[in-house]
Amino acid sequence: MAEDGSGVSVLIAAAEPVEVFSNGLGQGLIPFAPEHVMLGVLPAMLHPAPSEIAIVGLGSGGTLFGAGGRAETDAITCVEIVGAQRRSLGELWARGRRPELDALLDDRRVRFVVGDGRAVLRFDGRRYDLIEADALRPTSAYAGNLYSVEYFELLRQHLKTGGLAVTWAPTERVERSFVKAFPHAVRWELSATFRLMVGSNEPIVWLPDTVQSRLTAPAARAYYRAGRVDVDQAWATIAAARTVTFEPAFDRSALTDLNHDLYPRDEYLAG
């Protein structure tokens, strides 16, 4: 357990999987939950060369770890509003026998920043090849800040040319809000209950053979093996996913019932 003025982080480590809680809500597992890892893996393999990556939300570290599998990646910024989260993971790591945390917390490419993800993106002046959020359930307090049209527009403004923004799409309203913000968007239906959205200012190129070759390359295999991630299973999930593409010609004016900063409907459980 760790606590500071930003919040409380608790790890229940009596047995595997270790459960990770932040301010009383479950935020992940160790070994990493496949869905969290996939949020990082798929876009990292989709982008031609993701040199700089930003992850909003640390949690158990699953998405952060998933995004780090490309040799082309030089820097990963992970922004977490609960400063105690990194410390509690570090305390568990210090006990040993956690290969996932060896692979994650000893990665010199990773810069941990304590702060609000939106504020960091807006004011640090950087642009990124990938920006992802894996932070809050859509009904949690203040979650509207990470599922609104305005938030997604902020991501779009901080992408490099060809950059990709990524979100979990737990509701249809989140999906509509995301599509509203991006001229190019693709939905990956990775399971009956798990959808992932990728958006960009430029066309999103989906070449399955290329993605597979990147994911199954020896360096990627070695990286993910260190975190107990099965690359072949990850690829099988990606290959089986149904995709839906939204191009600029799609009529976004018809999209209604959206999340906005001043009315985050999912957060308010609005019907």
N, C-alpha and C positions, 0 to 999 in steps of 0.2 A: 504494500500500500504506500502511496505517496500523496501528499497534499500541499497545495500552496494557495495563494490568493485567487488563482484562476480556476481551481477546481480540485476534485478528488479522483485519483486513479486507483483502482483495486484490481488485483489479479488473484483469481482463485486457482491455486496450483496444486491442490491435493492429488489430482490425477490428471491424465491427459483426456481430452484436450484442456489446456489452461484456458480459463474464461477471462476475458478482458473487459472491465467495466470502466466507464468514465461518467462521473457524476450520477452514478446509480443505474445507468443504462448499459446493456451489453453492446460492445463495439467490435467484437471479433474473438477469434480463437487462435491458439498456438498448439499444434501445427495450424498453419493458416487455413481459413475456410476457402474452398475452391472459388466461390463467387468473388471474394475480395481479391484473390490472386488474379483472376481472369480480368477484372477491371484494369489491372496494370499490364497484363501480358498482351492482350489483343491489340490495343492501340500502339504499344511499343513495337510490336512486330509488323503492324500495318504501315507505320511511318517509314519512309526510305532511310532516314538517318537521324534519329532523335537525339541530338547533341545535348539539349537543355530541357529538363522536365520539371514541372511543378506539380506537387501533390498536396491537395488541401485535405487535411485530416490524417492523423497517424494511426489511431486505434491500436490494433495488434501489430500493425506494420505489413499486413498482407498485400495491400495494393501497392504500397511503396516498394516492397520487395519484387512484386510481379512486374513493375515497370522497369526494373533495372537490368533486364536480361540482354541488352544489346551492347556490343563492344564499342559501338559508335557513341554511346552516352558518356559525356564528360562530367555533367553536373546534374544533381537532383536536389531540388529545394522542397523540403517537406514542412508545411506550415500547420501547426497544431495549437489551438487556442487554450487547451488545458496543459499548462507547462509540466505538470506532474506526470503526464503520460509517458514521456520519454524517460523520466527518472525511474518509474516503476518497471519499465521494460529493462532498463539497465541493471536494476537490482536483481531481477530474475536472471538476466544474462550472467551476472557475476557468480551465480550459484553453479553455472556450468550445465553441460548436457542438454543444451538447447541449440541445435545446429541452425535453426531458422534465424535465431538472434545473432549467432556468429556471422552469418551471411549478411544480415541487415545492418547491425550496429557497428560492424567493423569495416563497412564500405566507405572508403575515403571520398567517394564522389558525392555522398549525401551531406547536405547542410540542413540542420534542424533549426527552425525558426519558431519561437513562441509568439503567437499573435493571431489576429483575425485574418482569415484567408483573403477576404475581399479587400481589406485595407492594404495588405502586403502587395497584392497584385496591382492595386490602383496606384500606390505611391512608390514602389521600388524602381519603377522605370524599365523593368526588364520585359523582354518578349521571349516566348518559349515555343519549342517544337511540340510539346505535349503539355496540356493542363488538365488535371483530373481532380475530381472531388470524391472522397469516400468518407463522409463525415457524420451525417445524421440521418435518422429516419425522417421522412417528410412531415410527420406529425409532431416531432419534437419541438420544444420551444426554440425559437429563432432559426429553425430549419428553413423557413421561407427565404432567408438570405442566400441560400445555396440552391434553390430550385425555382427562382423567379426569372422572368424574361430579362430583367435588368442585370441579374447576375450572369446569365449566359451571354448577354451582350458584352459585359465586361471581359469575359473570357475571350470572346471573338476579337476584341480590340487589343489583346495582349498576346496574340499568336504571331509567330514568324510566318513568312510566306510558306504556304504548304502545311502550316501547323494544324494540329488536331486538338479539339476540346472534347472531353469525355465526361459522361455522367451515368450513374445508375438511373434507370427510369422506373421507379417503384409504382408510379401511377400514370394513367393516360394524360392527366393534366400536366405532369412534368414533361412528358414526351411532347405534348403540343407546345408548351412554353419553350422547349429547346428548339424545336423546328421553327418556331416563330423567329428566333434570334439568328439562325444560321441559314445562309443561302444554299449550303450543301449539308445534308445530314443523312446518316444511315442508322437504322435500328437493327441491332443484332438480337435475335431471340434465342438466347443460349439455353433456356429451359422453359418449362411451362410457367415458371414464376420469376424468371430472371431476364430482364432486358437491359441492354447497354446501348447508349446513344453516342455516336461520334459525329462531331460537327466541324466545319471548316469554312474558310473564305474561298477556297478553291475546290475543284472537284476531288472527291475522295476515291482513290484508285484501290480497288479490291482485287488482288491477284492471288488466289488461293495457293498456287504452287510456290510463289515467292514467299508468302507468309509462312508456309510450312517449312521451306528451306531455312529461313531465318530462325525459326523456333527450334528446329531439330539439328542445327549446326553444333559441332562439338563444344564450342565455347558456351553457347546458350544451355546446352544439356548440362554441362558441368556447373554452371551458375545455379540453375534451378534444382539440380540434384542436391546441392549444398543446403537448400531450404526445404528439402523433402517434397518437391513439386514434381509430379509425373508429367513430363513433357508430352509423351504420347497420348495420355488421357486428355491433356489440355488441347492438343491439336484435334483430337476426335470430337471434343465439344465444339470447337470453332467450326470444323468442317461440317458438322451436322446442323449448325444454326441456320435458321431462316433469316434473310436480310430483306429490309424494305428501305428503298432509297427515296429521298425527297430532294429534288432538284430545284433550281431557281424558278422554273415554270410552275411549280406547285403553288396553288392559290393560298397564300398565307393569310390573306384578308378574311378567309372563311374560318380561321382558327379562333375560337372563343373559349370562354371558361378557362382562363389562364391563371398562373401564379404571378403576382406582381409584388414588388417590394412593399407597397402600401396595402396590399390585400393578398397575403399568402394563403390562398384558399385551402390547400392541403394541410398547412399547419393549423388552421382554424377548424379543420374537419368540416368545411363547408360542402354541402351537397351540390 
